């Protein structure tokens, strides 16, 4: 039994033990979120299992407590542009944004808490672990400059709470362009990586989540770092030697970081190709758009319906991030995931 004293109102203790998962209901994120947020009645799948409604209510309440605590500690709340294809059989019928709702928050907070418990369990037993970390931003000075452009002054040294205050302000003032600001800050923070940490060492922590002890342990059926962690935990519970040497764990950390980066690259390419395929028959049509990127390589815009991003081509005046435009779809390339727009000229 590993003991955790985080907050009298949230997590006070944790235990690690072997168990078998028995599914009692198949629930969908969006349907559960609509119910939890008071926009729909209790789903039939919840009604069908005795006690499940009360269990979900309790879990939602605890998840929101955990969420509030992390926010108070400086957890960063981003809003990313995550379009997902909607299929009609094998045909892409639409693209919709994936909403980060209460049901997803419930799962997210429990996963973060569980990963922290697992990390502390291994540390308490003197073992090495494969941690998922996001370091304190090296490009903090650039983040300070970005905030200054919005009229907000951040401290000279990295401060998660101050950064989240700035993000919350911009989410409230400019919700349409907030996903683009989120992406800019995420890029400046740097991506996550896997590292080996040993008991007694100063933990690097996860800057974005505002947690000191964090690893991936909740999805061993689909993510290899979780399987590595599960093997480490099972060895501790069985009193067996660690299944990996420190050198092997270090090699796995580099490998898993590279593979996760590759997965994200493939996913981005797939989303672009999906959007290009859906929009192929709309060439020549006009769309309302917002400037989502401006750099030395060009200007990018996002259209709202369907949610898709492409490059602005042709003669382009000086534009600013977040500026609203009317654009015309010029061409698409499904193979390359390219979508090209031009500015709609006034008649």
Secondary structure as UniProt FT lines:
FT   TURN            8..9
FT   HELIX           29..36
FT   TURN            37..38
FT   HELIX           44..47
FT   TURN            50..51
FT   HELIX           52..72
FT   TURN            73..74
FT   STRAND          83..88
FT   TURN            89..90
FT   STRAND          91..97
FT   HELIX           102..124
FT   TURN            125..126
FT   STRAND          129..134
FT   TURN            138..139
FT   HELIX           140..149
FT   TURN            150..151
FT   HELIX           160..173
FT   HELIX           175..189
FT   STRAND          193..197
FT   TURN            199..200
FT   TURN            207..210
FT   TURN            220..222
FT   HELIX           224..238
FT   HELIX           246..279
FT   HELIX           280..282
FT   TURN            283..284
FT   STRAND          286..295
FT   TURN            296..297
FT   STRAND          298..303
FT   TURN            304..307
FT   STRAND          308..312
FT   TURN            321..322
FT   STRAND          324..333
FT   TURN            334..337
FT   STRAND          338..343
//
